[in-house]
Amino acid sequence: MMRRSARKSVFGGAAIVAVALVASSGGYLLATADADQGSPEPLIPLEHHDPVVRKALLDLFSGSATRYAAQEELVRRCMAGRGFTYVKNPVPTVDVAPTLGQDPYGLTPEQARRTGYNSAENAGDSPGEVDRSGVSKLSAEQQKQWGEAYFGPEDAPEVTVDLPGGGTAGTTSEGCLAEAKKRLYGSLSDYATLNSLAGNLPIWARREAASSPDMARIDSTWSACMTSRGYPNLKNPSAARERSVDVYQRLGVVTGEARDQEISLAVADAECDRATDYTAQRVRIEDRHYGKTLKKYAAEVTAIKEMNASALARAQEALRAQ
């Protein structure tokens, strides 16, 4: 499912457009183009996957931390030049692959007994937008001016592109954010296309893997095992994790009952994983589809790497000029 949505910034009237692609099995979400890239690095993405596949996918995001640091610095300079304060977002210390987090399966029974799914962390509200630059303290008119300096005027045309795999991506065309991206990437349309593709390629591969007969077979075997342990109507390990979060939301994150239910469910999941060889089989299935997707979009993958390398060189030059 592809959807586009315009998000009104709380820092004024300027709108920012993101493209979201949600894989129907696994709950993966990607907001591309103007998404905040300063989020923490996931824990060892693709830890158990084929090293060649893992490297090929991580290479799509090579240099992202430095590129983001330079983008933030360029935005700060631009905003200062227009008379506004901009406090930079935290920059990751390592390159972030936003759509390559931990696999939503693969717990060992030992891990399950010790930590469960860590569902309590996922049951609370998401953190709100952080006003590092103090924009909320400005007058309404100053907030509008700040937003237009950062995003460009509301009536500024948006750069939109069609993605080779379907759907669209977009980014602002004016304002300090757009100017920083132009400085780093040269072309905003290339940036919107290739940056979005880099994030979407792993999602598309997982979506294809999820709909394959091989995945249906191992999911069915795992599900039957879970039914035999008193947990019916669970399609796959992702569904078990979602059920655990639901329990916390229903009972409250501080209740011992929710924690007990989480541990019991996670242990059953892990034991069925081990009994059916689920993780090893699923990794092989997903790696085949990762490889097929990388091959299908080989020309685009090359273009992504070339764009990122050129942008990295410009980013390093911009940071040296601080």
N, C-alpha and C positions, 0 to 999 in steps of 0.2 A: 504494500500500500504506500503510495506516494502522496504527500500532502504538503502544501505551502501555507505558511501563515505569517502575517505581518505582526510583529511585536512592537507595541508602543513603548518607547523608553520612558522610564519614570523621570528621566532627566530632561524632559521637554517633549515637544510634539513629534520629534523626528522618529521615523519608523525604521526598523531593521528587519530584513527579511531573511528567513532561514528555510532550508529545505530539510525535511525529515523523512527518513526511510525506515520503516519498522519491519523487521523480519517476523513473520507470523509465528514462528516457533523459536522461542528463546528470549523474546523480549528485548532484542538489541535495538538501541535507538541511536541515530546519528543526526545531529543538527549541524549542517555544513555551512560553508562560506563565511558567515559572520559569527559563528559560535565562539565562545570564550575557550581558548586553548590552554588556559592556565590551570586546569584541573590536575589533581594529583595523578601520578603515573599508576596505572593498574599493576597488580602483582604478577610479575612474570608472565606476560601474554604468550600463549601457545607453548607453555612449558614442556608438555609431553609430545609435541608434534614433531614431524620430520624436520631436522635442522635446516635443510635446504629450503623447504617451504616457509619455515619460520623466518629465515633471513630475507627471502624474497618479499614477504609481506611487510616486515619491519623496515625494509629499505624504502618502502613507499613514503615513510615518515622521517627519513634520515635528515638530521639537521633542524628538526622542528623547534627544539628548544631555543636554539640560537636565532632562528628566523623570527620566532615570537618575541624574543627579547628585543630584537632590532625594531620590530613593528611597534612595540610599546614605546621605545625610546623615540622613534620618529613621530609617533602621535604626540608624545609629550612636548617635543620641540615645536611641532606645528601648533598645538593648542596654546603654548606660551607665546608664540608669535602672533596669535590672534587675541592675546590678552586674557587667556583663561588658564586656570590651574588644572592640571591633569596628573593624578597620582597613578603611577604604573601598577598594573596587576602583577602579582607574584609570577615569577617565571620558573617552570620546571627545571630541575637540575639535570634531567635526562630527557631524551627525546620521547614524546608521548605519542602512542598509537591509539587514538581515541576509540576505535572500533575493534580493538584487539585486547579485551580484558581477559580475565580468567574464564576458562570454560565453565559453563553452568552444570557441570557434572564432574564425577571423578573423585569424590571424597573416599578416603579409606575408612574402615570401621573405627580405627583408632582416632582419626581426626574427628569423625562424627561424634564419638563419645566425649571428646574433649571440648570441641567448639560448636558442634552442630553446623548450621549454615550461616551463623552470625546474623540471623534474621532480624534481631532487634535493631541493628544498624540500618536496615532497609525499611523498617516499619514507620519511622518518624517522618515528619515533614521535611521536604528538601530545603536547604538553606536559601534564603532570599538573596536578592542582588545586593552587593556590598557597595555602598556609596563612599569609596575611598577619597574621591576628590571633593567631597562636601557639597555636591551640587544641590542636595535637598535643602540646604541652608540659604540658598540664593532666592531672590524674588522670582515670581512666576516669569517675568519677562527675561530675567537673566538666565533662568533655566532653559527657556526657549532658545536663547542665543547660544548657550553652551551646547545644547543638543544639535543645533544647526551647524555649529563649528565642527563638531565631532562627526555627525552622520551626513551633513549636508542638509539643505532645505527640504521640507516635506515634498515639494513638487519636483525635486531633482529626479531625473530619469534613473531607473534602476537598471543595472547590467544583469540581464537574464540570459541563460544559455540552456540549450537542450542537451541532456546527457546521452552519450552513445547507448547506454543500457536502458534508457527510458527515464522520463521525469525531467524536471528542470532544476536549475540552481541559480541563485542570485546573490548579488552583493551591491552595496551602495556605490554610487558613481562619483559623489562629491563629498567634501568634508575631509577632515584630517585622517580618518581611518582609511578612506579610499586613497588619499595621497600617499600614505605610508605603503599601502599594498602596491600602488603603481611604482613607487620607488624600488621596492624589493622584487616584484614579479614582472614588471614591464607592462603586461596586458591584464586588465581586470577580467576580461572574458576568459582568457587562458587560466587565470587564477581560479575563477569560479568553477570552470569545467574540471580542471585537473585536481584541484584540492578536494572537490566533491567526489570525484572518481576514486581518489586514493582511499577515502573513508568508506565509500560504498562497495568497492570490489570485495573486501572480506565479507560484508553483509550479504551481497548477492550470492557468493559461494556457499555460505552457510544456509541460505534460503533454498538453494538448489539441493544441497545435501539433505536438508530436512524433509524435502518432498520426494526423496528417492525411495524406491522399494527396499533398498538395503537398510535405510534408517527406519522405515516402517517395521521391518522384521525385528531389528534389535530392540526397538521401542516396545513392540508387542511382547517380546520375551521378558523384558524388564518389568513391564506393567503386570504381567501374569504373576511374576514373582512377588511384586508388591501386594497384589490382591491376596495371595496366599499368606501374607504376613499381616493382613487386616487393614490394608490401605488400598481399597478399590478406586477405580475411576481416575487413575493418574496416568496420563499419556506417556510422560517421560520425566527425567530428573528435574527439568526446569519447572514442570507443573508441581512437583513436590516442594520445591523451594518457594514457589508462589503461594502454595497452601500454608506453608509455615509463616510467611509474612502476614497472611490473612489472619492467622491465629493470634499473632501479636497485636494486630490492629483491633481485633475483637476483644481480646482479654486484657490488653495493656502491656506495654513493654517491660513493666517492672514486676509482673506477676511470675511466681515460680511455676504456676501451671503452664503458662505459655512456653517457658523454657523447657519443662519436662516433655511437653508435646513435641517441641522442635527436636530435641535430642532423640526421642524415640523414632520419629519419622526419618531423621537423617541417618540413624544407625540402620534402619531397615533399607533405606536407599543404598547405603554403602555396601551392605551385605548382599543385596540383589545385584549391585554393580559387579561385585567380586564373583558371585555365583554364575553370572551370565557373561562375564568377560566384556561387559558393556563398554567401558572406557576405551579399551584397546581397539575394539571394533569401530567405535564412533570416531576416534581419532583418524583411523585409516580412511574411513568414508569421507570425513571432512577434508583430509589432506588431498584426496583425489579431486575433490571439487575445487579446492583452493588452486591446485595445479591447473585444472581445466580453465578456470576463470582467468588466471594469470596468462595462460597461453592465448585465450580468446582475445584478450585485450592487450596483447604484447606491445603493439605500437603505442597505445596510450600509456602503458607502464613505462616505456622508454621516455615518453614525453614528460611524464610526472617526474622521473628522476632527473632529467635534464633541467626542467624548470626549478626544481628544488636546489639543485647544485648551483645554478646561476644565482638564485635568490640567496643562497647561503653565502656566496662570495660577497654579494652586495651587503648582506646583513653584517658580516664581519667588518667590512669597511665602515659601515655606519656606526658600529659599536666602538671602533677604534677612534672615531672622531668625537666621542663623548668628552 
